[in-house]
């Protein structure tokens, strides 16, 4: 029973993360500075993948209550879902956001020595 709670929670998280990453392209939430950009095409692909896997996993889990054969696929599909969530996390942290510093540097040209 506890497994089913985590199973459905995982795929609900995937759906919410997918809608968040896909929606942030059109309407940024402003949680990051402007200089930290996000590749819109890659973000859209991740959003579609997460939403698709999330809905597929949730539907497979629900159909497992009616068809015992599908219920045996739940652990394998949960592993797939966790793997995709882990890859998405790595993409967000390391690959998805490339800082592009716009404007003048914050450090003064004389490096703070104050020579006159």
TAWOBEL-V7394 format. One record per helix or strand. SS is the DSSP state (2 for helix, 1 for strand). FROM is the first residue (numbers start at 1). TO is the last residue. If there is no record, write none. Layout:
ss: (SS & SS)
from: (FROM & FROM)
to: (TO & TO)
This chain:
ss: (2 & 1 & 2 & 2 & 2 & 1)
from: (2 & 36 & 40 & 68 & 74 & 97)
to: (26 & 38 & 66 & 71 & 95 & 99)
